[in-house]
Structure formats: C-alpha cells, structure tokens
Amino acid sequence: MVRPRPSHADLAQFEQLERRVLLTGDLTFIESFEADDRGNVFLQMSQALDGNTVNSSTVQILLAGPDGLLGTADDEVADVVVSYDALNNRIVIEGNFDESTRYAIRVDGDSIRDAKGDFIDAEFMGMGNESGDGTAGGEFLVFTRPPEQDPALR
C-alpha cells in the first residue's frame, strides 16, 4: 500500500523543536584540591586527562598586581611549573612562593580535555564540593585566604 504524500497543510502542524544538549553524565571534573601558602597545589581529577592539554596556559596561579588586590583586572600570571600526574589523575602546580602568599588558582575547562577528548567540567561550586555544573567547560577559580593567625604563634 502506498501512503499519500502529506500536503503543506499537514506539514504546518509540526512545531520546530528547541535546541537541546545531550549530556552523558560522565564528565571529568575536579574532585578535590589541596593548596598551601606557598603556591603548591594538587587538583585531583575524577578521570584521566589528555596530559597535552595541561600546561601553564590552561592552569595558572594569579598574584595580586600593582593595586595590591587579588581578583582585580591587574592580577598577574605567576611563573609556576604545571604538570599532569597521569598515574594519580591529578594536576600538580609548583609555585614555591614566599610563606603566606595569597594567590588565585585558575583552571580553563574550555581548554583542558579528558582522555576521551571531552572538555572537563570546571566551575568551582564551593569548598567541600566537586567542581562542575553538569556542562563541559567553564572556569575553576579559587582564591586563597590569609592565615587566620601568625604561624610563629602556634
């Protein structure tokens, strides 16, 4: 049996679907991080990364610029060593600053890919939380705070 071809009036009954993004639920994210007061940082990843995408352009430490304030437009990118520890799935930053240096950690989720080739889910969601908002990409940005007391008094 041959079906009749629909008329233009029949086609007008269909609505265009809105754009959708399909998520696999398997995005790579930052599970936890440790940072000391000298710019040495460990970022624990949930899955393996493409180590070629982890470098000093995609993972940075920012120091206060001429205005002396951290988190302003004149912040300066610090000269640090960035590496990827594939055995432990973690990003390592070696800052080796003077004691009690305040700094920001910035990870560019739109440039770092996991081992599957997908961008990582990088948004910082608060202390004690894994990173990410369910969408690949974004920026992980964390500011350290000064010590609560003078270390010499402890």
C-alpha positions in Angstrom: 0.0 0.0 0.0 1.3 3.4 -1.0 0.7 6.2 1.5 -0.4 9.5 0.1 2.2 12.3 0.3 1.3 14.9 3.1 0.0 18.2 1.9 1.6 21.5 3.0 -1.3 22.0 5.5 -0.4 18.7 7.2 3.3 19.8 7.5 2.2 23.0 9.2 1.0 21.0 12.2 4.6 20.2 13.3 6.5 22.5 15.6 10.2 23.1 15.5 11.9 21.5 18.5 14.0 23.7 20.7 17.8 23.2 20.8 18.9 20.6 23.3 22.2 19.5 24.6 22.6 15.8 25.4 24.7 15.0 28.5 26.4 11.7 29.1 26.7 12.2 32.8 30.3 11.1 32.6 32.1 14.5 32.5 35.5 14.8 34.1 35.7 17.2 37.0 37.9 18.3 39.8 37.1 16.0 42.8 39.2 18.0 45.3 42.2 20.2 45.7 44.9 21.0 48.2 46.8 24.3 48.2 49.4 25.5 50.6 50.5 29.1 51.4 53.5 28.8 49.0 51.6 28.1 45.8 52.0 24.4 45.7 48.7 22.8 44.6 47.2 19.4 43.8 44.0 19.2 41.8 42.5 15.7 42.0 40.6 14.8 38.8 37.7 12.3 38.6 39.1 10.7 35.4 42.3 10.7 33.3 43.1 13.8 31.3 44.8 14.4 28.0 48.1 15.5 29.5 49.0 17.5 26.4 46.2 20.0 27.3 47.5 20.6 30.9 50.1 23.4 30.8 50.9 26.9 32.1 48.3 28.4 29.8 45.4 26.2 30.8 46.3 26.0 34.6 47.5 29.2 36.2 48.3 30.9 39.5 47.5 34.6 39.7 49.1 37.0 42.1 47.9 40.5 43.0 49.0 43.1 40.6 50.1 46.7 41.1 47.0 47.6 43.0 47.9 45.0 45.7 44.4 43.4 45.5 43.8 39.8 44.4 40.9 39.3 42.0 41.1 42.5 40.0 41.9 43.2 36.4 45.6 43.8 37.0 46.3 40.4 38.5 49.5 38.9 37.2 50.1 35.3 36.0 52.8 33.8 38.2 55.7 31.8 36.8 55.0 28.3 38.0 55.6 24.7 37.0 52.4 22.9 35.9 52.4 19.1 35.2 50.0 16.3 35.0 50.5 13.2 37.1 48.8 10.5 34.9 49.4 7.7 37.5 47.2 9.5 40.1 45.0 11.6 37.7 46.0 14.9 39.2 47.3 18.3 38.1 50.3 19.5 40.1 51.3 23.2 40.4 54.7 24.1 41.9 54.7 27.8 42.9 57.3 27.9 45.6 56.4 31.4 46.7 57.3 33.1 50.0 55.4 31.9 53.0 51.8 33.2 53.4 51.5 34.4 49.8 47.9 34.9 48.7 47.0 33.7 45.2 44.3 32.5 42.9 44.1 29.2 41.1 42.6 29.3 37.6 41.8 26.2 35.5 40.4 26.7 32.0 37.8 24.0 31.4 37.3 25.2 27.9 40.9 24.1 27.0 41.6 21.0 29.1 40.4 17.7 27.7 40.0 14.4 29.3 41.4 11.1 27.9 38.1 10.7 25.9 38.6 14.1 24.2 35.8 15.9 26.0 36.3 19.2 27.9 36.3 19.0 31.7 33.5 20.4 33.8 35.4 23.0 35.7 33.2 25.5 37.6 34.0 25.9 41.3 31.0 25.0 43.4 32.2 25.9 46.8 34.5 24.4 49.4 33.9 20.7 50.0 32.1 20.3 46.7 33.2 18.7 43.5 33.6 21.1 40.6 31.1 21.4 37.8 27.6 22.4 36.9 26.8 19.4 34.6 28.1 21.2 31.4 31.6 20.7 29.9 33.9 23.7 30.0 33.8 26.7 32.3 36.4 28.1 34.7 37.6 26.9 38.1 38.7 30.0 40.0 39.6 29.8 43.7 41.2 32.5 45.9 43.4 31.6 48.9 42.9 33.5 52.1 45.5 34.7 54.5 46.3 32.5 57.5 44.0 33.0 60.5 46.9 33.5 62.9 50.6 34.1 62.7 52.3 30.7 62.1 55.1 31.7 64.6 52.5 31.8 67.4 51.4 28.2 67.1 
